[in-house]
Amino acid sequence: MKLVVVSPQHKQEYDDVEWIEAFTPVGSLIVQQGHAPIIVTLIAGSDFTFTRAITGEKKIIKLIRPGFLEVNRMSVLALITQDI
């Protein structure tokens, strides 16, 4: 699955993401390829975590400010309102 992370200063793209975990006002959201489309708010003070499929590398972004997550069947767009 493709993940695009956009912040005020940067844009990073990952083409090999296996899963994503994000925290929303209603709880934890786990996203894998094929997930139903959804748009959610990311809460400040939480972790945005994803794992790359090929390397198994786990990345964590500490969210200081809120953001947004747009999930489609084959891709995810994370709008982060802080520099990463």
Sequence and secondary structure as in RCSB ss.txt:
>XXXX:A:sequence
MKLVVVSPQHKQEYDDVEWIEAFTPVGSLIVQQGHAPIIVTLIAGSDFTFTRAITGEKKIIKLIRPGFLEVNRMS
VLALITQDI
>XXXX:A:secstr
 EEEEE SS EEEES EEEEEEEETTEEEEEETT   EEEEE TT EEEEEETTT  EEEEE SS EEEEE SSE
EEEEESS  
